[in-house]
């Protein structure tokens, strides 16, 4: 893999990377952004990259909230990114879990990270190769999903996401501010 290829897409885990993980967050009124997250998405958007979210959402499978509630949360994210010039091009989610209600009860679903299903679908849906993308997550399962998809994964341990994105990806993203 040519690690110096120009990037065309950044995949982000959601909870703990873009928004504060309050535990099974689906209410737009509980959307609290990680420091620098909106600015990071806006900078990547301005630089011409696709931004996608890949998120395990076992709260749906466990019956804590509905897919509609999650979609409303994502719509709130988009609305709050727009004034900064940012956007998320696609959201991929995996509601599956071994403790889920029957419809979502799967022990090892291909989409649930650390499996790469959501990443592979995002690449295919957008005509991308793994060499043109990275994933940023806050758990080793995010990085492992990237490895299984053939792309670099970066572990975000907190702090300012915009600063992290600039320092981690700046060399591969011309014009990243």
Legacy VTK file of the C-alpha trace (Angstrom):
# vtk DataFile Version 3.0
C-alpha trace
ASCII
DATASET POLYDATA
POINTS 177 float
0.000 0.000 0.000
1.368 3.405 -0.936
0.957 5.353 2.283
1.808 8.595 0.481
-1.140 8.423 -1.918
-3.328 11.502 -1.732
-6.316 10.910 0.474
-9.817 11.078 -0.930
-11.769 10.011 2.159
-11.637 9.926 5.937
-13.824 7.554 7.896
-14.581 8.525 11.476
-15.991 6.497 14.296
-18.792 8.568 15.824
-19.124 8.300 19.610
-15.930 9.355 21.359
-14.405 10.850 18.205
-16.930 13.301 16.747
-19.307 13.549 19.693
-18.940 12.905 23.393
-19.944 9.350 24.209
-22.650 9.686 26.858
-23.588 6.028 26.358
-26.145 5.053 23.714
-26.626 8.621 22.474
-29.506 9.120 20.046
-31.265 12.259 21.317
-30.148 15.326 19.306
-30.453 17.374 22.511
-27.557 15.308 23.912
-25.265 16.014 20.953
-22.091 17.416 22.455
-19.202 17.679 20.027
-15.627 16.675 20.824
-13.361 19.740 20.827
-12.332 20.570 17.272
-14.575 17.917 15.678
-16.743 20.281 13.645
-13.665 22.209 12.557
-11.927 18.964 11.499
-14.883 17.887 9.366
-15.128 21.370 7.830
-11.396 21.450 7.041
-11.562 18.039 5.365
-14.658 19.094 3.408
-12.919 22.297 2.237
-9.884 20.233 1.204
-12.168 18.204 -1.091
-12.209 14.953 0.880
-15.201 12.764 1.524
-16.060 12.380 5.203
-17.902 9.269 6.293
-18.998 7.886 9.634
-18.826 4.194 10.544
-20.470 3.493 13.869
-21.456 0.433 15.859
-24.926 1.234 17.216
-25.893 -1.712 19.392
-28.342 0.576 21.209
-30.690 0.029 18.265
-30.277 -3.714 18.459
-30.759 -3.693 22.214
-33.978 -1.697 21.833
-32.708 1.433 23.601
-33.605 3.670 20.636
-34.820 3.332 17.050
-33.113 3.728 13.702
-35.279 6.831 13.188
-33.869 8.347 16.385
-30.321 7.661 15.178
-31.116 9.254 11.802
-32.476 12.338 13.615
-29.217 12.515 15.575
-27.248 12.360 12.318
-29.451 15.082 10.803
-28.653 17.284 13.822
-24.954 16.645 13.250
-25.273 17.727 9.613
-27.220 20.845 10.573
-24.545 21.862 13.081
-21.729 21.236 10.597
-23.290 23.302 7.815
-22.512 26.785 9.240
-18.817 25.853 9.333
-18.892 24.520 5.766
-18.601 20.894 6.819
-20.626 17.847 5.882
-20.663 14.133 6.387
-21.079 12.435 3.028
-22.338 9.103 4.357
-23.250 7.387 7.598
-22.845 3.627 7.974
-24.077 1.900 11.104
-24.120 -1.591 12.554
-26.986 -2.247 15.004
-25.978 -5.885 15.448
-24.842 -7.389 18.729
-24.876 -10.777 20.395
-27.160 -9.368 23.149
-29.559 -7.672 20.727
-33.204 -8.402 20.077
-33.693 -11.282 17.671
-33.794 -9.181 14.488
-30.299 -7.813 15.206
-28.796 -10.706 17.188
-25.639 -11.732 15.384
-22.485 -12.861 17.121
-20.008 -11.772 14.446
-21.743 -9.594 11.846
-19.453 -8.482 8.980
-20.384 -4.820 9.570
-19.743 -4.687 13.306
-16.260 -3.367 13.987
-13.611 -4.725 14.224
-14.979 -6.354 11.053
-14.482 -4.139 7.999
-17.938 -4.391 6.373
-18.962 -0.756 6.806
-15.581 0.464 5.542
-15.625 -1.857 2.545
-19.159 -0.733 1.662
-18.140 2.923 1.967
-15.187 2.350 -0.353
-17.292 0.468 -2.910
-20.202 2.922 -2.765
-17.869 5.806 -3.571
-15.434 4.255 -6.051
-12.523 4.446 -3.615
-9.584 2.189 -2.903
-8.272 1.468 0.575
-5.079 3.370 -0.314
-7.186 6.525 -0.694
-8.770 6.370 2.760
-8.047 6.219 6.470
-10.095 5.655 9.580
-9.887 7.608 12.818
-11.376 6.007 15.898
-11.063 5.944 19.647
-10.891 2.159 20.092
-8.566 -0.552 18.928
-11.558 -2.145 17.136
-11.731 0.920 14.843
-8.046 0.621 13.945
-8.420 -3.139 13.472
-11.378 -2.618 11.116
-9.169 -0.315 9.061
-6.374 -2.888 8.998
-8.810 -5.576 7.833
-10.038 -3.230 5.081
-6.448 -2.497 4.022
-6.312 1.125 5.166
-4.400 2.924 7.892
-6.182 3.466 11.170
-5.361 6.150 13.689
-6.228 6.017 17.372
-7.657 9.289 18.701
-7.105 9.444 22.448
-8.982 12.663 23.062
-8.121 16.326 22.958
-8.708 18.568 19.961
-9.756 16.510 16.932
-8.910 19.256 14.454
-5.336 19.452 15.765
-5.113 15.640 15.653
-6.327 15.529 12.036
-3.886 18.256 10.971
-0.914 16.567 12.627
-1.865 13.059 11.491
-3.051 13.706 7.941
-1.529 17.055 6.982
1.214 15.490 4.855
-1.329 13.570 2.763
-3.946 16.317 2.432
-2.784 19.360 0.482
-4.529 22.492 1.692
-5.670 21.063 5.021
-6.099 24.055 7.310
LINES 1 178
177 0 1 2 3 4 5 6 7 8 9 10 11 12 13 14 15 16 17 18 19 20 21 22 23 24 25 26 27 28 29 30 31 32 33 34 35 36 37 38 39 40 41 42 43 44 45 46 47 48 49 50 51 52 53 54 55 56 57 58 59 60 61 62 63 64 65 66 67 68 69 70 71 72 73 74 75 76 77 78 79 80 81 82 83 84 85 86 87 88 89 90 91 92 93 94 95 96 97 98 99 100 101 102 103 104 105 106 107 108 109 110 111 112 113 114 115 116 117 118 119 120 121 122 123 124 125 126 127 128 129 130 131 132 133 134 135 136 137 138 139 140 141 142 143 144 145 146 147 148 149 150 151 152 153 154 155 156 157 158 159 160 161 162 163 164 165 166 167 168 169 170 171 172 173 174 175 176
